[in-house]
Amino acid sequence: MTRQEIYVHLTEKIEAEWGAYRQAMLQLPSVSVFAKADEIHAD
């Protein structure tokens, strides 16, 4: 695999995982989302 192919593969994987995580968070009540604020916060 070339560096570019690895980059594309990892980008696709990260975007898919983030989408799944985002959907899971959107299903939770707002109180639960606020309780997970430290998990959601990204520096």
Full PDB file with SEQRES, HELIX, SHEET, SSBOND, CRYST1, ORIGX, SCALE, CONECT and MASTER records, all heavy atoms in Angstrom:
SEQRES   1 A   43  MET THR ARG GLN GLU ILE TYR VAL HIS LEU THR GLU LYS          
SEQRES   2 A   43  ILE GLU ALA GLU TRP GLY ALA TYR ARG GLN ALA MET LEU          
SEQRES   3 A   43  GLN LEU PRO SER VAL SER VAL PHE ALA LYS ALA ASP GLU          
SEQRES   4 A   43  ILE HIS ALA ASP                                              
HELIX    1 AA1 ARG A    3  LEU A   26  1                                  24    
HELIX    2 AA2 SER A   30  ALA A   35  1                                   6    
HELIX    3 AA3 ALA A   37  ILE A   40  1                                   4    
CRYST1    1.000    1.000    1.000  90.00  90.00  90.00 P 1           1          
ORIGX1      1.000000  0.000000  0.000000        0.00000                         
ORIGX2      0.000000  1.000000  0.000000        0.00000                         
ORIGX3      0.000000  0.000000  1.000000        0.00000                         
SCALE1      1.000000  0.000000  0.000000        0.00000                         
SCALE2      0.000000  1.000000  0.000000        0.00000                         
SCALE3      0.000000  0.000000  1.000000        0.00000                         
ATOM      1  N   MET A   1       0.839  -1.179   0.000  1.00  0.00           N  
ATOM      2  CA  MET A   1       0.000   0.000   0.000  1.00  0.00           C  
ATOM      3  C   MET A   1       0.885   1.244   0.000  1.00  0.00           C  
ATOM      4  O   MET A   1       1.852   1.304   0.736  1.00  0.00           O  
ATOM      5  CB  MET A   1      -0.852   0.030   1.267  1.00  0.00           C  
ATOM      6  CG  MET A   1      -2.305  -0.047   1.053  1.00  0.00           C  
ATOM      7  SD  MET A   1      -3.201   0.088   2.636  1.00  0.00           S  
ATOM      8  CE  MET A   1      -4.730  -0.541   2.063  1.00  0.00           C  
ATOM      9  N   THR A   2       0.483   2.210  -0.789  1.00  0.00           N  
ATOM     10  CA  THR A   2       1.224   3.460  -0.798  1.00  0.00           C  
ATOM     11  C   THR A   2       0.790   4.325   0.384  1.00  0.00           C  
ATOM     12  O   THR A   2      -0.254   4.074   1.008  1.00  0.00           O  
ATOM     13  CB  THR A   2       0.984   4.248  -2.098  1.00  0.00           C  
ATOM     14  OG1 THR A   2      -0.385   4.670  -2.124  1.00  0.00           O  
ATOM     15  CG2 THR A   2       1.312   3.429  -3.329  1.00  0.00           C  
ATOM     16  N   ARG A   3       1.556   5.343   0.649  1.00  0.00           N  
ATOM     17  CA  ARG A   3       1.221   6.264   1.734  1.00  0.00           C  
ATOM     18  C   ARG A   3      -0.149   6.902   1.488  1.00  0.00           C  
ATOM     19  O   ARG A   3      -0.957   7.036   2.393  1.00  0.00           O  
ATOM     20  CB  ARG A   3       2.289   7.331   1.842  1.00  0.00           C  
ATOM     21  CG  ARG A   3       2.037   8.314   2.968  1.00  0.00           C  
ATOM     22  CD  ARG A   3       3.165   9.278   3.057  1.00  0.00           C  
ATOM     23  NE  ARG A   3       4.300   8.577   3.626  1.00  0.00           N  
ATOM     24  CZ  ARG A   3       5.035   9.028   4.622  1.00  0.00           C  
ATOM     25  NH1 ARG A   3       4.801  10.208   5.119  1.00  0.00           N  
ATOM     26  NH2 ARG A   3       6.024   8.323   5.110  1.00  0.00           N  
ATOM     27  N   GLN A   4      -0.409   7.279   0.254  1.00  0.00           N  
ATOM     28  CA  GLN A   4      -1.692   7.895  -0.098  1.00  0.00           C  
ATOM     29  C   GLN A   4      -2.847   6.924   0.123  1.00  0.00           C  
ATOM     30  O   GLN A   4      -3.904   7.307   0.635  1.00  0.00           O  
ATOM     31  CB  GLN A   4      -1.677   8.377  -1.557  1.00  0.00           C  
ATOM     32  CG  GLN A   4      -2.944   9.064  -1.992  1.00  0.00           C  
ATOM     33  CD  GLN A   4      -3.201  10.367  -1.255  1.00  0.00           C  
ATOM     34  OE1 GLN A   4      -2.274  11.027  -0.796  1.00  0.00           O  
ATOM     35  NE2 GLN A   4      -4.451  10.741  -1.128  1.00  0.00           N  
ATOM     36  N   GLU A   5      -2.683   5.674  -0.252  1.00  0.00           N  
ATOM     37  CA  GLU A   5      -3.731   4.668  -0.051  1.00  0.00           C  
ATOM     38  C   GLU A   5      -4.000   4.447   1.434  1.00  0.00           C  
ATOM     39  O   GLU A   5      -5.156   4.305   1.844  1.00  0.00           O  
ATOM     40  CB  GLU A   5      -3.334   3.352  -0.715  1.00  0.00           C  
ATOM     41  CG  GLU A   5      -3.338   3.401  -2.223  1.00  0.00           C  
ATOM     42  CD  GLU A   5      -2.724   2.166  -2.851  1.00  0.00           C  
ATOM     43  OE1 GLU A   5      -1.811   1.550  -2.256  1.00  0.00           O  
ATOM     44  OE2 GLU A   5      -3.167   1.810  -3.963  1.00  0.00           O  
ATOM     45  N   ILE A   6      -2.952   4.427   2.227  1.00  0.00           N  
ATOM     46  CA  ILE A   6      -3.109   4.275   3.673  1.00  0.00           C  
ATOM     47  C   ILE A   6      -3.868   5.462   4.238  1.00  0.00           C  
ATOM     48  O   ILE A   6      -4.789   5.307   5.042  1.00  0.00           O  
ATOM     49  CB  ILE A   6      -1.738   4.119   4.362  1.00  0.00           C  
ATOM     50  CG1 ILE A   6      -1.102   2.791   3.968  1.00  0.00           C  
ATOM     51  CG2 ILE A   6      -1.867   4.228   5.879  1.00  0.00           C  
ATOM     52  CD1 ILE A   6       0.349   2.643   4.361  1.00  0.00           C  
ATOM     53  N   TYR A   7      -3.495   6.667   3.793  1.00  0.00           N  
ATOM     54  CA  TYR A   7      -4.161   7.877   4.247  1.00  0.00           C  
ATOM     55  C   TYR A   7      -5.651   7.841   3.914  1.00  0.00           C  
ATOM     56  O   TYR A   7      -6.488   8.124   4.771  1.00  0.00           O  
ATOM     57  CB  TYR A   7      -3.506   9.107   3.615  1.00  0.00           C  
ATOM     58  CG  TYR A   7      -4.180  10.399   3.977  1.00  0.00           C  
ATOM     59  CD1 TYR A   7      -3.937  11.001   5.202  1.00  0.00           C  
ATOM     60  CD2 TYR A   7      -5.081  11.006   3.106  1.00  0.00           C  
ATOM     61  CE1 TYR A   7      -4.565  12.181   5.552  1.00  0.00           C  
ATOM     62  CE2 TYR A   7      -5.711  12.179   3.445  1.00  0.00           C  
ATOM     63  CZ  TYR A   7      -5.456  12.774   4.669  1.00  0.00           C  
ATOM     64  OH  TYR A   7      -6.085  13.927   5.009  1.00  0.00           O  
ATOM     65  N   VAL A   8      -5.979   7.471   2.699  1.00  0.00           N  
ATOM     66  CA  VAL A   8      -7.383   7.402   2.271  1.00  0.00           C  
ATOM     67  C   VAL A   8      -8.133   6.361   3.097  1.00  0.00           C  
ATOM     68  O   VAL A   8      -9.246   6.614   3.578  1.00  0.00           O  
ATOM     69  CB  VAL A   8      -7.487   7.096   0.761  1.00  0.00           C  
ATOM     70  CG1 VAL A   8      -8.914   6.754   0.360  1.00  0.00           C  
ATOM     71  CG2 VAL A   8      -6.970   8.267  -0.059  1.00  0.00           C  
ATOM     72  N   HIS A   9      -7.541   5.203   3.287  1.00  0.00           N  
ATOM     73  CA  HIS A   9      -8.176   4.130   4.054  1.00  0.00           C  
ATOM     74  C   HIS A   9      -8.432   4.563   5.499  1.00  0.00           C  
ATOM     75  O   HIS A   9      -9.540   4.366   6.028  1.00  0.00           O  
ATOM     76  CB  HIS A   9      -7.301   2.877   4.022  1.00  0.00           C  
ATOM     77  CG  HIS A   9      -7.836   1.752   4.830  1.00  0.00           C  
ATOM     78  ND1 HIS A   9      -8.897   0.988   4.416  1.00  0.00           N  
ATOM     79  CD2 HIS A   9      -7.468   1.266   6.042  1.00  0.00           C  
ATOM     80  CE1 HIS A   9      -9.161   0.083   5.346  1.00  0.00           C  
ATOM     81  NE2 HIS A   9      -8.311   0.235   6.342  1.00  0.00           N  
ATOM     82  N   LEU A  10      -7.432   5.160   6.126  1.00  0.00           N  
ATOM     83  CA  LEU A  10      -7.596   5.593   7.512  1.00  0.00           C  
ATOM     84  C   LEU A  10      -8.618   6.722   7.628  1.00  0.00           C  
ATOM     85  O   LEU A  10      -9.411   6.755   8.565  1.00  0.00           O  
ATOM     86  CB  LEU A  10      -6.251   6.025   8.099  1.00  0.00           C  
ATOM     87  CG  LEU A  10      -5.255   4.900   8.341  1.00  0.00           C  
ATOM     88  CD1 LEU A  10      -3.929   5.466   8.818  1.00  0.00           C  
ATOM     89  CD2 LEU A  10      -5.796   3.892   9.337  1.00  0.00           C  
ATOM     90  N   THR A  11      -8.613   7.637   6.680  1.00  0.00           N  
ATOM     91  CA  THR A  11      -9.588   8.724   6.686  1.00  0.00           C  
ATOM     92  C   THR A  11     -11.006   8.179   6.586  1.00  0.00           C  
ATOM     93  O   THR A  11     -11.902   8.601   7.332  1.00  0.00           O  
ATOM     94  CB  THR A  11      -9.311   9.706   5.533  1.00  0.00           C  
ATOM     95  OG1 THR A  11      -7.999  10.253   5.693  1.00  0.00           O  
ATOM     96  CG2 THR A  11     -10.331  10.826   5.493  1.00  0.00           C  
ATOM     97  N   GLU A  12     -11.221   7.234   5.690  1.00  0.00           N  
ATOM     98  CA  GLU A  12     -12.545   6.624   5.543  1.00  0.00           C  
ATOM     99  C   GLU A  12     -12.970   5.915   6.822  1.00  0.00           C  
ATOM    100  O   GLU A  12     -14.119   6.015   7.242  1.00  0.00           O  
ATOM    101  CB  GLU A  12     -12.548   5.656   4.371  1.00  0.00           C  
ATOM    102  CG  GLU A  12     -12.453   6.333   3.021  1.00  0.00           C  
ATOM    103  CD  GLU A  12     -12.249   5.364   1.873  1.00  0.00           C  
ATOM    104  OE1 GLU A  12     -12.020   4.152   2.116  1.00  0.00           O  
ATOM    105  OE2 GLU A  12     -12.310   5.820   0.715  1.00  0.00           O  
ATOM    106  N   LYS A  13     -12.035   5.208   7.427  1.00  0.00           N  
ATOM    107  CA  LYS A  13     -12.344   4.475   8.662  1.00  0.00           C  
ATOM    108  C   LYS A  13     -12.691   5.442   9.803  1.00  0.00           C  
ATOM    109  O   LYS A  13     -13.660   5.228  10.526  1.00  0.00           O  
ATOM    110  CB  LYS A  13     -11.162   3.599   9.051  1.00  0.00           C  
ATOM    111  CG  LYS A  13     -11.457   2.689  10.199  1.00  0.00           C  
ATOM    112  CD  LYS A  13     -10.379   1.661  10.396  1.00  0.00           C  
ATOM    113  CE  LYS A  13     -10.788   0.728  11.516  1.00  0.00           C  
ATOM    114  NZ  LYS A  13      -9.928  -0.413  11.632  1.00  0.00           N  
ATOM    115  N   ILE A  14     -11.914   6.494   9.940  1.00  0.00           N  
ATOM    116  CA  ILE A  14     -12.176   7.475  10.996  1.00  0.00           C  
ATOM    117  C   ILE A  14     -13.529   8.145  10.780  1.00  0.00           C  
ATOM    118  O   ILE A  14     -14.311   8.299  11.727  1.00  0.00           O  
ATOM    119  CB  ILE A  14     -11.046   8.522  11.059  1.00  0.00           C  
ATOM    120  CG1 ILE A  14      -9.777   7.868  11.604  1.00  0.00           C  
ATOM    121  CG2 ILE A  14     -11.451   9.730  11.901  1.00  0.00           C  
ATOM    122  CD1 ILE A  14      -8.533   8.707  11.451  1.00  0.00           C  
ATOM    123  N   GLU A  15     -13.823   8.531   9.553  1.00  0.00           N  
ATOM    124  CA  GLU A  15     -15.102   9.171   9.261  1.00  0.00           C  
ATOM    125  C   GLU A  15     -16.281   8.237   9.538  1.00  0.00           C  
ATOM    126  O   GLU A  15     -17.311   8.669  10.073  1.00  0.00           O  
ATOM    127  CB  GLU A  15     -15.132   9.667   7.825  1.00  0.00           C  
ATOM    128  CG  GLU A  15     -14.244  10.878   7.613  1.00  0.00           C  
ATOM    129  CD  GLU A  15     -14.168  11.331   6.161  1.00  0.00           C  
ATOM    130  OE1 GLU A  15     -14.715  10.653   5.260  1.00  0.00           O  
ATOM    131  OE2 GLU A  15     -13.541  12.374   5.930  1.00  0.00           O  
ATOM    132  N   ALA A  16     -16.137   6.964   9.207  1.00  0.00           N  
ATOM    133  CA  ALA A  16     -17.203   6.000   9.474  1.00  0.00           C  
ATOM    134  C   ALA A  16     -17.414   5.817  10.978  1.00  0.00           C  
ATOM    135  O   ALA A  16     -18.563   5.807  11.459  1.00  0.00           O  
ATOM    136  CB  ALA A  16     -16.877   4.655   8.816  1.00  0.00           C  
ATOM    137  N   GLU A  17     -16.324   5.685  11.721  1.00  0.00           N  
ATOM    138  CA  GLU A  17     -16.431   5.510  13.179  1.00  0.00           C  
ATOM    139  C   GLU A  17     -17.008   6.756  13.832  1.00  0.00           C  
ATOM    140  O   GLU A  17     -17.828   6.657  14.749  1.00  0.00           O  
ATOM    141  CB  GLU A  17     -15.060   5.177  13.777  1.00  0.00           C  
ATOM    142  CG  GLU A  17     -14.536   3.811  13.377  1.00  0.00           C  
ATOM    143  CD  GLU A  17     -15.385   2.673  13.915  1.00  0.00           C  
ATOM    144  OE1 GLU A  17     -15.920   2.774  15.041  1.00  0.00           O  
ATOM    145  OE2 GLU A  17     -15.524   1.667  13.203  1.00  0.00           O  
ATOM    146  N   TRP A  18     -16.577   7.940  13.390  1.00  0.00           N  
ATOM    147  CA  TRP A  18     -17.104   9.180  13.950  1.00  0.00           C  
ATOM    148  C   TRP A  18     -18.597   9.292  13.660  1.00  0.00           C  
ATOM    149  O   TRP A  18     -19.373   9.701  14.525  1.00  0.00           O  
ATOM    150  CB  TRP A  18     -16.351  10.388  13.398  1.00  0.00           C  
ATOM    151  CG  TRP A  18     -16.923  11.672  13.924  1.00  0.00           C  
ATOM    152  CD1 TRP A  18     -17.643  12.582  13.227  1.00  0.00           C  
ATOM    153  CD2 TRP A  18     -16.880  12.153  15.267  1.00  0.00           C  
ATOM    154  NE1 TRP A  18     -18.032  13.611  14.055  1.00  0.00           N  
ATOM    155  CE2 TRP A  18     -17.573  13.366  15.317  1.00  0.00           C  
ATOM    156  CE3 TRP A  18     -16.311  11.656  16.437  1.00  0.00           C  
ATOM    157  CZ2 TRP A  18     -17.719  14.101  16.483  1.00  0.00           C  
ATOM    158  CZ3 TRP A  18     -16.457  12.402  17.600  1.00  0.00           C  
ATOM    159  CH2 TRP A  18     -17.145  13.596  17.618  1.00  0.00           C  
ATOM    160  N   GLY A  19     -19.015   8.917  12.455  1.00  0.00           N  
ATOM    161  CA  GLY A  19     -20.428   8.956  12.108  1.00  0.00           C  
ATOM    162  C   GLY A  19     -21.248   8.041  12.999  1.00  0.00           C  
ATOM    163  O   GLY A  19     -22.335   8.425  13.462  1.00  0.00           O  
ATOM    164  N   ALA A  20     -20.741   6.858  13.263  1.00  0.00           N  
ATOM    165  CA  ALA A  20     -21.447   5.913  14.139  1.00  0.00           C  
ATOM    166  C   ALA A  20     -21.524   6.455  15.564  1.00  0.00           C  
ATOM    167  O   ALA A  20     -22.576   6.371  16.221  1.00  0.00           O  
ATOM    168  CB  ALA A  20     -20.742   4.558  14.124  1.00  0.00           C  
ATOM    169  N   TYR A  21     -20.426   7.033  16.043  1.00  0.00           N  
ATOM    170  CA  TYR A  21     -20.398   7.612  17.391  1.00  0.00           C  
ATOM    171  C   TYR A  21     -21.379   8.783  17.483  1.00  0.00           C  
ATOM    172  O   TYR A  21     -22.146   8.885  18.435  1.00  0.00           O  
ATOM    173  CB  TYR A  21     -18.980   8.083  17.721  1.00  0.00           C  
ATOM    174  CG  TYR A  21     -18.852   8.730  19.073  1.00  0.00           C  
ATOM    175  CD1 TYR A  21     -18.798   7.964  20.224  1.00  0.00           C  
ATOM    176  CD2 TYR A  21     -18.796  10.116  19.201  1.00  0.00           C  
ATOM    177  CE1 TYR A  21     -18.688   8.560  21.472  1.00  0.00           C  
ATOM    178  CE2 TYR A  21     -18.690  10.719  20.440  1.00  0.00           C  
ATOM    179  CZ  TYR A  21     -18.632   9.935  21.573  1.00  0.00           C  
ATOM    180  OH  TYR A  21     -18.527  10.521  22.797  1.00  0.00           O  
ATOM    181  N   ARG A  22     -21.362   9.625  16.468  1.00  0.00           N  
ATOM    182  CA  ARG A  22     -22.257  10.786  16.439  1.00  0.00           C  
ATOM    183  C   ARG A  22     -23.718  10.334  16.471  1.00  0.00           C  
ATOM    184  O   ARG A  22     -24.532  10.888  17.215  1.00  0.00           O  
ATOM    185  CB  ARG A  22     -21.984  11.607  15.182  1.00  0.00           C  
ATOM    186  CG  ARG A  22     -22.773  12.862  15.093  1.00  0.00           C  
ATOM    187  CD  ARG A  22     -22.354  13.661  13.847  1.00  0.00           C  
ATOM    188  NE  ARG A  22     -23.145  14.837  13.700  1.00  0.00           N  
ATOM    189  CZ  ARG A  22     -24.323  14.898  13.086  1.00  0.00           C  
ATOM    190  NH1 ARG A  22     -24.824  13.827  12.530  1.00  0.00           N  
ATOM    191  NH2 ARG A  22     -24.992  16.023  13.012  1.00  0.00           N  
ATOM    192  N   GLN A  23     -24.055   9.338  15.679  1.00  0.00           N  
ATOM    193  CA  GLN A  23     -25.433   8.825  15.663  1.00  0.00           C  
ATOM    194  C   GLN A  23     -25.815   8.278  17.032  1.00  0.00           C  
ATOM    195  O   GLN A  23     -26.936   8.488  17.499  1.00  0.00           O  
ATOM    196  CB  GLN A  23     -25.593   7.754  14.593  1.00  0.00           C  
ATOM    197  CG  GLN A  23     -25.708   8.315  13.195  1.00  0.00           C  
ATOM    198  CD  GLN A  23     -26.853   9.287  13.052  1.00  0.00           C  
ATOM    199  OE1 GLN A  23     -26.620  10.473  12.835  1.00  0.00           O  
ATOM    200  NE2 GLN A  23     -28.066   8.838  13.192  1.00  0.00           N  
ATOM    201  N   ALA A  24     -24.895   7.572  17.668  1.00  0.00           N  
ATOM    202  CA  ALA A  24     -25.175   7.026  19.002  1.00  0.00           C  
ATOM    203  C   ALA A  24     -25.421   8.153  20.000  1.00  0.00           C  
ATOM    204  O   ALA A  24     -26.336   8.073  20.833  1.00  0.00           O  
ATOM    205  CB  ALA A  24     -24.019   6.145  19.464  1.00  0.00           C  
ATOM    206  N   MET A  25     -24.628   9.214  19.921  1.00  0.00           N  
ATOM    207  CA  MET A  25     -24.803  10.348  20.832  1.00  0.00           C  
ATOM    208  C   MET A  25     -26.123  11.068  20.578  1.00  0.00           C  
ATOM    209  O   MET A  25     -26.776  11.520  21.514  1.00  0.00           O  
ATOM    210  CB  MET A  25     -23.656  11.356  20.685  1.00  0.00           C  
ATOM    211  CG  MET A  25     -22.326  10.872  21.205  1.00  0.00           C  
ATOM    212  SD  MET A  25     -22.333  10.584  22.985  1.00  0.00           S  
ATOM    213  CE  MET A  25     -22.278   8.797  23.024  1.00  0.00           C  
ATOM    214  N   LEU A  26     -26.537  11.157  19.316  1.00  0.00           N  
ATOM    215  CA  LEU A  26     -27.793  11.836  18.991  1.00  0.00           C  
ATOM    216  C   LEU A  26     -29.015  11.068  19.498  1.00  0.00           C  
ATOM    217  O   LEU A  26     -30.092  11.651  19.645  1.00  0.00           O  
ATOM    218  CB  LEU A  26     -27.899  12.054  17.480  1.00  0.00           C  
ATOM    219  CG  LEU A  26     -26.941  13.101  16.907  1.00  0.00           C  
ATOM    220  CD1 LEU A  26     -27.017  13.098  15.387  1.00  0.00           C  
ATOM    221  CD2 LEU A  26     -27.245  14.480  17.459  1.00  0.00           C  
ATOM    222  N   GLN A  27     -28.845   9.788  19.775  1.00  0.00           N  
ATOM    223  CA  GLN A  27     -29.953   8.973  20.281  1.00  0.00           C  
ATOM    224  C   GLN A  27     -30.148   9.127  21.786  1.00  0.00           C  
ATOM    225  O   GLN A  27     -31.189   8.766  22.313  1.00  0.00           O  
ATOM    226  CB  GLN A  27     -29.717   7.488  19.952  1.00  0.00           C  
ATOM    227  CG  GLN A  27     -29.609   7.207  18.467  1.00  0.00           C  
ATOM    228  CD  GLN A  27     -30.829   7.646  17.687  1.00  0.00           C  
ATOM    229  OE1 GLN A  27     -31.953   7.391  18.081  1.00  0.00           O  
ATOM    230  NE2 GLN A  27     -30.589   8.329  16.579  1.00  0.00           N  
ATOM    231  N   LEU A  28     -29.139   9.682  22.456  1.00  0.00           N  
ATOM    232  CA  LEU A  28     -29.205   9.822  23.911  1.00  0.00           C  
ATOM    233  C   LEU A  28     -29.967  11.081  24.310  1.00  0.00           C  
ATOM    234  O   LEU A  28     -29.965  12.068  23.579  1.00  0.00           O  
ATOM    235  CB  LEU A  28     -27.787   9.906  24.496  1.00  0.00           C  
ATOM    236  CG  LEU A  28     -26.903   8.684  24.330  1.00  0.00           C  
ATOM    237  CD1 LEU A  28     -25.496   9.007  24.826  1.00  0.00           C  
ATOM    238  CD2 LEU A  28     -27.470   7.496  25.071  1.00  0.00           C  
ATOM    239  N   PRO A  29     -30.568  11.050  25.490  1.00  0.00           N  
ATOM    240  CA  PRO A  29     -31.185  12.280  25.998  1.00  0.00           C  
ATOM    241  C   PRO A  29     -30.095  13.318  26.281  1.00  0.00           C  
ATOM    242  O   PRO A  29     -28.945  12.974  26.556  1.00  0.00           O  
ATOM    243  CB  PRO A  29     -31.883  11.847  27.287  1.00  0.00           C  
ATOM    244  CG  PRO A  29     -31.494  10.450  27.552  1.00  0.00           C  
ATOM    245  CD  PRO A  29     -30.750   9.924  26.383  1.00  0.00           C  
ATOM    246  N   SER A  30     -30.450  14.594  26.226  1.00  0.00           N  
ATOM    247  CA  SER A  30     -29.462  15.662  26.396  1.00  0.00           C  
ATOM    248  C   SER A  30     -28.724  15.567  27.730  1.00  0.00           C  
ATOM    249  O   SER A  30     -27.530  15.878  27.804  1.00  0.00           O  
ATOM    250  CB  SER A  30     -30.113  17.028  26.240  1.00  0.00           C  
ATOM    251  OG  SER A  30     -31.139  17.196  27.186  1.00  0.00           O  
ATOM    252  N   VAL A  31     -29.380  15.120  28.774  1.00  0.00           N  
ATOM    253  CA  VAL A  31     -28.727  14.984  30.079  1.00  0.00           C  
ATOM    254  C   VAL A  31     -27.556  14.002  29.981  1.00  0.00           C  
ATOM    255  O   VAL A  31     -26.479  14.256  30.522  1.00  0.00           O  
ATOM    256  CB  VAL A  31     -29.743  14.522  31.149  1.00  0.00           C  
ATOM    257  CG1 VAL A  31     -29.058  14.198  32.455  1.00  0.00           C  
ATOM    258  CG2 VAL A  31     -30.818  15.564  31.349  1.00  0.00           C  
ATOM    259  N   SER A  32     -27.753  12.923  29.271  1.00  0.00           N  
ATOM    260  CA  SER A  32     -26.682  11.940  29.100  1.00  0.00           C  
ATOM    261  C   SER A  32     -25.540  12.500  28.261  1.00  0.00           C  
ATOM    262  O   SER A  32     -24.374  12.230  28.527  1.00  0.00           O  
ATOM    263  CB  SER A  32     -27.209  10.670  28.439  1.00  0.00           C  
ATOM    264  OG  SER A  32     -28.149  10.043  29.266  1.00  0.00           O  
ATOM    265  N   VAL A  33     -25.866  13.282  27.255  1.00  0.00           N  
ATOM    266  CA  VAL A  33     -24.836  13.881  26.406  1.00  0.00           C  
ATOM    267  C   VAL A  33     -23.989  14.842  27.231  1.00  0.00           C  
ATOM    268  O   VAL A  33     -22.757  14.824  27.160  1.00  0.00           O  
ATOM    269  CB  VAL A  33     -25.451  14.593  25.186  1.00  0.00           C  
ATOM    270  CG1 VAL A  33     -24.379  15.330  24.393  1.00  0.00           C  
ATOM    271  CG2 VAL A  33     -26.179  13.591  24.296  1.00  0.00           C  
ATOM    272  N   PHE A  34     -24.638  15.675  28.040  1.00  0.00           N  
ATOM    273  CA  PHE A  34     -23.888  16.605  28.889  1.00  0.00           C  
ATOM    274  C   PHE A  34     -23.018  15.857  29.883  1.00  0.00           C  
ATOM    275  O   PHE A  34     -21.920  16.303  30.210  1.00  0.00           O  
ATOM    276  CB  PHE A  34     -24.821  17.571  29.613  1.00  0.00           C  
ATOM    277  CG  PHE A  34     -25.378  18.630  28.716  1.00  0.00           C  
ATOM    278  CD1 PHE A  34     -26.739  18.739  28.513  1.00  0.00           C  
ATOM    279  CD2 PHE A  34     -24.538  19.524  28.065  1.00  0.00           C  
ATOM    280  CE1 PHE A  34     -27.264  19.716  27.681  1.00  0.00           C  
ATOM    281  CE2 PHE A  34     -25.046  20.509  27.233  1.00  0.00           C  
ATOM    282  CZ  PHE A  34     -26.411  20.601  27.042  1.00  0.00           C  
ATOM    283  N   ALA A  35     -23.482  14.722  30.372  1.00  0.00           N  
ATOM    284  CA  ALA A  35     -22.688  13.928  31.306  1.00  0.00           C  
ATOM    285  C   ALA A  35     -21.433  13.379  30.635  1.00  0.00           C  
ATOM    286  O   ALA A  35     -20.434  13.102  31.299  1.00  0.00           O  
ATOM    287  CB  ALA A  35     -23.529  12.786  31.869  1.00  0.00           C  
ATOM    288  N   LYS A  36     -21.460  13.224  29.305  1.00  0.00           N  
ATOM    289  CA  LYS A  36     -20.313  12.706  28.560  1.00  0.00           C  
ATOM    290  C   LYS A  36     -19.479  13.836  27.936  1.00  0.00           C  
ATOM    291  O   LYS A  36     -18.672  13.609  27.059  1.00  0.00           O  
ATOM    292  CB  LYS A  36     -20.788  11.779  27.448  1.00  0.00           C  
ATOM    293  CG  LYS A  36     -21.429  10.505  27.962  1.00  0.00           C  
ATOM    294  CD  LYS A  36     -21.873   9.664  26.783  1.00  0.00           C  
ATOM    295  CE  LYS A  36     -22.442   8.359  27.257  1.00  0.00           C  
ATOM    296  NZ  LYS A  36     -21.428   7.376  27.560  1.00  0.00           N  
ATOM    297  N   ALA A  37     -19.657  15.051  28.396  1.00  0.00           N  
ATOM    298  CA  ALA A  37     -18.994  16.208  27.792  1.00  0.00           C  
ATOM    299  C   ALA A  37     -17.485  16.048  27.724  1.00  0.00           C  
ATOM    300  O   ALA A  37     -16.854  16.434  26.746  1.00  0.00           O  
ATOM    301  CB  ALA A  37     -19.368  17.474  28.520  1.00  0.00           C  
ATOM    302  N   ASP A  38     -16.867  15.480  28.758  1.00  0.00           N  
ATOM    303  CA  ASP A  38     -15.407  15.313  28.737  1.00  0.00           C  
ATOM    304  C   ASP A  38     -14.988  14.307  27.660  1.00  0.00           C  
ATOM    305  O   ASP A  38     -13.937  14.440  27.062  1.00  0.00           O  
ATOM    306  CB  ASP A  38     -14.884  14.876  30.116  1.00  0.00           C  
ATOM    307  CG  ASP A  38     -15.464  13.559  30.570  1.00  0.00           C  
ATOM    308  OD1 ASP A  38     -16.616  13.249  30.222  1.00  0.00           O  
ATOM    309  OD2 ASP A  38     -14.749  12.838  31.325  1.00  0.00           O  
ATOM    310  N   GLU A  39     -15.823  13.323  27.374  1.00  0.00           N  
ATOM    311  CA  GLU A  39     -15.539  12.347  26.331  1.00  0.00           C  
ATOM    312  C   GLU A  39     -15.677  12.978  24.952  1.00  0.00           C  
ATOM    313  O   GLU A  39     -14.911  12.700  24.039  1.00  0.00           O  
ATOM    314  CB  GLU A  39     -16.512  11.176  26.462  1.00  0.00           C  
ATOM    315  CG  GLU A  39     -16.370  10.109  25.410  1.00  0.00           C  
ATOM    316  CD  GLU A  39     -17.382   8.993  25.579  1.00  0.00           C  
ATOM    317  OE1 GLU A  39     -17.818   8.719  26.724  1.00  0.00           O  
ATOM    318  OE2 GLU A  39     -17.774   8.420  24.551  1.00  0.00           O  
ATOM    319  N   ILE A  40     -16.649  13.861  24.805  1.00  0.00           N  
ATOM    320  CA  ILE A  40     -16.929  14.485  23.524  1.00  0.00           C  
ATOM    321  C   ILE A  40     -15.930  15.590  23.212  1.00  0.00           C  
ATOM    322  O   ILE A  40     -15.531  15.781  22.083  1.00  0.00           O  
ATOM    323  CB  ILE A  40     -18.376  15.042  23.516  1.00  0.00           C  
ATOM    324  CG1 ILE A  40     -19.376  13.896  23.642  1.00  0.00           C  
ATOM    325  CG2 ILE A  40     -18.641  15.847  22.251  1.00  0.00           C  
ATOM    326  CD1 ILE A  40     -20.782  14.338  23.943  1.00  0.00           C  
ATOM    327  N   HIS A  41     -15.494  16.299  24.252  1.00  0.00           N  
ATOM    328  CA  HIS A  41     -14.579  17.426  24.078  1.00  0.00           C  
ATOM    329  C   HIS A  41     -13.257  16.959  23.492  1.00  0.00           C  
ATOM    330  O   HIS A  41     -12.653  16.010  23.971  1.00  0.00           O  
ATOM    331  CB  HIS A  41     -14.325  18.111  25.424  1.00  0.00           C  
ATOM    332  CG  HIS A  41     -13.343  19.215  25.340  1.00  0.00           C  
ATOM    333  ND1 HIS A  41     -13.658  20.409  24.761  1.00  0.00           N  
ATOM    334  CD2 HIS A  41     -12.065  19.297  25.731  1.00  0.00           C  
ATOM    335  CE1 HIS A  41     -12.586  21.196  24.825  1.00  0.00           C  
ATOM    336  NE2 HIS A  41     -11.613  20.535  25.402  1.00  0.00           N  
ATOM    337  N   ALA A  42     -12.830  17.626  22.440  1.00  0.00           N  
ATOM    338  CA  ALA A  42     -11.546  17.277  21.811  1.00  0.00           C  
ATOM    339  C   ALA A  42     -10.654  18.503  21.790  1.00  0.00           C  
ATOM    340  O   ALA A  42     -11.066  19.575  21.387  1.00  0.00           O  
ATOM    341  CB  ALA A  42     -11.775  16.776  20.389  1.00  0.00           C  
ATOM    342  N   ASP A  43      -9.444  18.321  22.260  1.00  0.00           N  
ATOM    343  CA  ASP A  43      -8.478  19.436  22.247  1.00  0.00           C  
ATOM    344  C   ASP A  43      -7.816  19.518  20.901  1.00  0.00           C  
ATOM    345  O   ASP A  43      -7.491  18.638  20.255  1.00  0.00           O  
ATOM    346  CB  ASP A  43      -7.418  19.240  23.331  1.00  0.00           C  
ATOM    347  CG  ASP A  43      -8.019  19.446  24.727  1.00  0.00           C  
ATOM    348  OD1 ASP A  43      -8.808  20.382  24.875  1.00  0.00           O  
ATOM    349  OD2 ASP A  43      -7.663  18.677  25.629  1.00  0.00           O  
TER     350      ASP A  43                                                      
MASTER        0    0    0    3    0    0    0    6  349    1    0    4          
END                                                                             
